[in-house]
Amino acid sequence: MAANDLASLGWNADLVQAFEAHAEKGLVPGRVSLEHNHVYRVLTADGEWLAETAGRVKYEAAERRALPAVGDWAAVRPDERHGRRLIRAILPRRTWFSRKVAGRTTEEQVLAANVDTAFLVAGLDAPPKPRSLERYLVLARQSGATPVIVLNKSDACEDLAAARRGALAIAGSTPVETVSAKTGEGLDRLRSWLRFGQTIVLLGQSGAGKSTLVNHLIGEEHLATGTVRAWDARGRHTSVHRQLLVVPTGGVLIDTPGLRELRLWEVNETAVDTFADITSLADECRFRDCRHDREPGCAVRSAVERGLFDAARLEGYLKLERERTALTDRQNALARAPQGHPQSAERSVGPARRTRRH
């Protein structure tokens, strides 16, 4: 593999400073481009290397998030043993996308790290799912990256104006782009986001056309693409791993598999901006701890009744709040659990209960 220009991958003065102590030990910087069964591909100035995590890094990793993720900058020992190098450390992440792992386990999964812009891709060959878009918006704003809603397959949409209006109603200040990988419409606008040294991640459900967009933006068929089932407009998981790809003009794209389950790991005040229309009204409710359910004097329910926003949007917000409360309870239970017995803490936490203050 040819040598890489680290600056085009996002290497900058801050990373140089963060790497000084590792450079003194003879380690070299590289960016994780793919992970599969704890074996990593790392892009370095000397080319692409296979690497694995050093035993000490694994031992000291108290949580899964402490292990390398696609997009991470790593300190790598350059000498090769058994066909692989060793990742000795991970540099601090500037931004990262996290979700709760699928299933019952309470654990954080880092989807991608050090991302500047997130393309939230939805296919228009079926009616867009507003609640799904809302969750992806929360995820992106939570990460610290700049979100962009990308409505793909505009050629397959019967009422493009209506689809765009629906996305704009959710987006707030987030840009909305309509594109067609099939006809090329809108691709130049997407390319304008590709800048030297910048990282863009594509997120969305399976079948949205993320891999096809990546191939068009890079200009080569790097990723496999698949057909979409006609009967339910769902696609196969043609991307099975998160993968970082270099853009010829500089910068990188990270393609991700479709997420069947997107449960957020945490929600901060920045992410709550996705539901600013609801949270701003909450201050006008009669009760400080109003749950916007059946309480009298609820300004949020009143707004729904007056048609300011639909009931489904409120239910999406309340569902997210319930999940956040339940996850916080589980996280707290795990923190209190005796060391080495996390399973008992998982079993001991039931459905989250909310109490009202009087």
C-alpha positions in Angstrom: 0.0 0.0 0.0 1.3 3.4 -0.9 2.4 5.9 1.8 -0.3 8.2 3.2 -0.2 12.0 3.7 -1.2 12.1 7.3 -2.4 15.7 7.0 -5.0 14.6 4.4 -6.2 12.1 7.0 -6.8 14.8 9.6 -3.4 14.9 11.3 -2.8 18.4 12.7 -0.8 20.5 15.2 -2.9 19.4 18.2 -2.3 15.7 17.4 1.4 16.3 17.0 1.5 17.8 20.5 -0.6 14.9 21.9 1.8 12.4 20.3 5.1 13.8 21.6 5.4 11.4 24.5 4.7 8.4 22.2 7.2 9.7 19.5 9.9 9.6 22.2 9.3 5.9 22.6 9.8 5.2 18.9 6.1 4.8 18.1 4.5 6.1 15.0 1.1 7.7 14.4 -1.6 5.9 12.4 -5.4 6.2 11.9 -7.6 3.1 12.4 -9.4 2.4 9.1 -11.1 -0.9 9.9 -11.6 -3.3 12.8 -12.5 -7.0 12.5 -12.4 -9.5 15.3 -9.9 -7.3 17.2 -7.5 -7.0 14.2 -7.2 -3.5 12.8 -6.1 -1.9 9.6 -4.1 1.3 10.4 -3.2 4.0 7.9 0.3 5.4 8.5 2.8 7.6 6.6 4.5 4.3 5.5 1.3 2.7 4.2 -1.5 0.5 5.6 -0.5 -1.9 8.4 -2.3 -4.8 10.1 -2.2 -4.3 13.8 -3.6 -5.7 17.1 -4.0 -4.1 20.5 -1.2 -4.6 22.9 -2.0 -6.7 25.9 -1.4 -3.9 28.3 -3.9 -1.7 26.5 -6.5 -4.5 26.8 -5.7 -5.1 30.4 -6.0 -1.4 31.3 -9.2 -0.9 29.3 -11.9 -0.7 32.0 -14.6 -0.3 29.3 -15.1 -1.3 25.7 -14.9 2.4 24.7 -11.2 2.4 25.7 -10.3 0.0 22.9 -9.6 1.3 19.3 -12.5 2.4 17.1 -12.6 3.3 13.4 -11.4 6.9 13.1 -9.1 6.7 16.2 -5.5 8.0 16.0 -3.2 5.4 17.5 0.4 5.1 18.6 1.8 2.0 16.8 5.0 0.1 17.4 6.5 -0.1 13.9 8.3 -3.4 14.1 6.3 -6.3 12.8 5.7 -9.6 14.6 3.8 -12.5 13.1 2.6 -10.2 10.3 1.1 -7.5 12.6 2.2 -4.4 14.5 1.0 -3.4 18.0 -1.2 -0.5 19.0 0.3 0.8 22.2 -2.1 3.7 22.9 -5.1 5.7 21.6 -4.9 9.4 21.3 -7.7 11.5 23.0 -10.8 11.6 20.8 -12.0 15.0 19.6 -15.5 13.8 18.8 -17.1 10.3 18.8 -20.4 8.6 18.1 -21.6 6.3 20.8 -24.7 4.1 21.3 -25.7 1.4 23.7 -24.8 -2.0 22.3 -27.7 -4.0 20.9 -29.5 -6.3 23.3 -29.7 -6.3 27.0 -26.1 -5.6 27.9 -25.5 -2.1 29.3 -22.3 -1.1 27.5 -21.1 1.7 25.3 -20.2 1.1 21.7 -18.1 3.7 19.8 -19.2 3.7 16.2 -16.7 6.2 14.9 -14.2 8.7 16.2 -12.7 12.1 15.3 -15.5 13.0 12.9 -16.1 16.5 11.6 -19.4 16.0 9.7 -22.1 13.4 9.8 -24.2 12.6 6.8 -27.5 11.2 8.2 -28.8 9.3 5.1 -32.4 8.3 4.6 -33.7 6.6 1.4 -36.7 8.1 -0.3 -37.8 4.9 -2.0 -40.0 4.5 1.0 -41.7 7.1 3.2 -39.0 8.7 5.5 -39.2 7.8 9.2 -39.3 11.0 11.2 -38.6 9.3 14.5 -35.6 7.6 13.1 -34.2 10.9 11.7 -34.7 12.5 15.1 -32.6 9.8 16.8 -29.8 10.1 14.3 -29.9 13.9 14.8 -29.6 13.5 18.6 -26.7 11.0 18.0 -24.9 13.4 15.8 -25.3 16.5 18.0 -24.3 14.4 21.0 -21.0 13.5 19.2 -19.9 17.1 18.6 -19.8 16.7 14.8 -21.9 18.8 12.4 -25.0 16.9 11.1 -26.3 17.1 7.6 -29.5 15.3 6.6 -29.1 13.6 3.3 -32.3 12.4 1.5 -31.1 9.9 -1.0 -32.9 8.3 -3.9 -34.7 11.5 -4.8 -35.4 9.9 -8.3 -37.7 7.3 -6.5 -39.7 9.9 -4.6 -43.2 10.8 -5.8 -43.5 14.0 -3.8 -40.0 15.3 -3.2 -41.2 18.7 -1.9 -43.3 17.0 0.8 -40.4 14.8 1.9 -38.1 17.8 2.1 -40.7 19.7 4.2 -41.0 16.8 6.6 -37.2 16.7 7.1 -36.9 20.5 7.5 -39.6 20.3 10.2 -37.3 18.0 12.2 -33.9 19.5 11.2 -34.0 22.9 12.8 -30.8 24.6 11.8 -29.4 21.4 10.3 -28.9 21.5 6.5 -31.0 19.1 4.4 -29.7 17.8 1.0 -31.7 15.9 -1.5 -29.6 13.7 -3.8 -29.8 10.8 -6.2 -26.8 8.5 -6.5 -28.6 7.0 -9.5 -29.0 10.2 -11.6 -26.2 12.3 -9.9 -28.6 15.0 -8.8 -27.3 16.8 -5.8 -23.9 15.0 -5.6 -22.0 18.2 -6.3 -23.5 19.7 -3.2 -22.5 16.8 -1.1 -18.9 16.9 -2.5 -18.7 20.5 -1.3 -18.6 19.1 2.2 -15.5 17.0 1.3 -12.5 19.2 2.4 -8.9 18.4 2.9 -8.2 16.8 6.2 -11.9 16.6 7.2 -13.7 13.4 8.2 -17.3 12.6 7.2 -19.2 9.6 8.5 -22.3 8.2 6.8 -25.0 6.9 9.2 -28.5 5.5 8.5 -30.6 2.5 8.2 -29.8 -0.4 5.9 -30.9 0.2 2.3 -30.5 4.0 2.5 -27.7 3.9 -0.1 -24.7 4.9 2.0 -22.2 2.6 0.3 -23.4 3.8 -3.2 -22.9 7.4 -2.1 -19.4 6.7 -0.8 -18.5 5.1 -4.2 -19.8 8.1 -6.1 -18.1 10.6 -3.8 -14.7 8.8 -3.9 -15.1 8.1 -7.6 -14.3 4.4 -7.4 -16.2 1.2 -6.6 -14.6 0.6 -3.2 -17.7 -0.8 -1.4 -20.1 -3.5 -2.3 -23.7 -2.4 -2.9 -26.8 -4.4 -2.8 -30.4 -4.4 -4.1 -33.4 -3.3 -2.0 -36.3 -5.7 -1.5 -39.3 -4.4 -3.4 -41.9 -5.6 -0.9 -40.6 -3.6 2.1 -38.0 -1.2 0.6 -35.3 -2.7 3.0 -31.8 -3.3 1.9 -29.3 -5.9 2.8 -26.4 -5.0 5.1 -23.9 -4.6 2.2 -21.5 -2.9 4.6 -20.7 -5.3 7.4 -17.9 -3.3 9.1 -17.3 0.3 9.7 -14.6 1.4 7.3 -12.6 4.5 6.7 -11.8 5.4 3.1 -9.4 8.0 1.8 -10.8 10.7 -0.6 -8.4 11.3 -3.5 -8.6 15.0 -3.1 -7.9 14.8 0.7 -10.1 13.9 3.6 -11.8 10.7 4.5 -15.2 9.0 4.5 -16.4 6.5 7.1 -19.0 4.1 5.9 -21.1 2.2 8.5 -23.5 -0.7 8.4 -27.2 0.0 8.8 -28.2 0.1 12.5 -31.3 -1.9 13.3 -31.3 -0.7 16.8 -30.2 2.8 17.8 -30.3 3.4 21.5 -28.3 6.4 22.7 -25.7 6.0 25.4 -26.3 9.4 26.9 -28.1 12.7 26.0 -26.7 16.0 26.9 -28.1 19.5 26.6 -26.6 20.0 23.1 -28.5 16.9 21.8 -31.8 18.1 23.4 -31.8 20.9 20.8 -33.3 18.3 18.4 -36.5 18.7 20.5 -36.2 22.4 21.3 -39.8 23.1 20.3 -40.9 20.7 23.1 -38.3 21.5 25.8 -38.9 25.2 25.4 -42.6 24.7 26.1 -42.0 22.6 29.1 -41.0 25.7 31.1 -44.6 26.8 30.8 -46.1 23.7 32.3 -47.9 24.1 35.6 -45.7 21.5 37.3 -41.9 21.6 37.2 -41.8 17.8 36.9 -44.5 17.5 34.3 -44.2 14.3 32.3 -46.4 15.7 29.5 -48.8 12.8 29.9 -52.0 13.4 31.8 -51.0 16.2 34.1 -53.3 19.3 34.2 -51.8 22.5 32.8 -49.4 20.8 30.5 -48.2 23.4 27.9 -46.8 20.7 25.7 -50.0 18.7 25.4 -51.8 21.9 24.8 -49.5 22.7 21.9 -50.2 19.3 20.4 -54.0 19.9 20.7 -53.5 23.3 18.9 -51.6 21.6 16.1 -48.2 23.3 16.7 -46.6 19.8 16.3 -48.0 16.3 16.0 -48.5 13.8 18.8 -46.1 11.3 17.2 -43.2 13.8 17.6 -44.0 14.2 21.3 -44.3 10.4 21.7 -40.8 10.0 20.1 -39.4 12.5 22.6 -41.1 10.8 25.5 -39.8 7.4 24.4 -36.3 8.7 24.2 -36.7 10.2 27.7 -37.9 6.8 29.0 -35.0 5.0 27.5 -32.6 7.6 28.9 -34.0 7.2 32.4 -33.8 3.4 32.2 -30.3 3.5 30.9 -29.2 5.9 33.6 -30.7 3.5 36.3 -28.7 0.6 34.8 -25.5 2.6 34.6 -25.9 3.6 38.2 -26.6 0.0 39.3 -23.5 -1.2 37.5 -21.4 1.5 39.2 -22.7 0.3 42.6 -22.3 -3.4 41.8 -19.4 -5.3 43.5 -16.4 -5.5 41.2 -16.5 -8.6 39.0 -20.3 -9.0 39.3 -21.9 -6.8 36.6 -24.4 -9.5 35.6 -26.2 -9.3 38.9 -26.5 -5.6 38.5 -28.0 -6.0 35.1 -30.6 -8.4 36.4 -31.5 -6.3 39.4 -32.6 -3.3 37.5 -36.2 -3.3 36.5 -38.1 -0.8 34.4 -37.2 2.8 35.3 -39.7 4.6 37.5 -40.0 8.4 37.7 -41.1 10.2 40.8 -42.7 13.6 41.1 -41.5 16.3 43.4 -44.2 18.1 45.4 
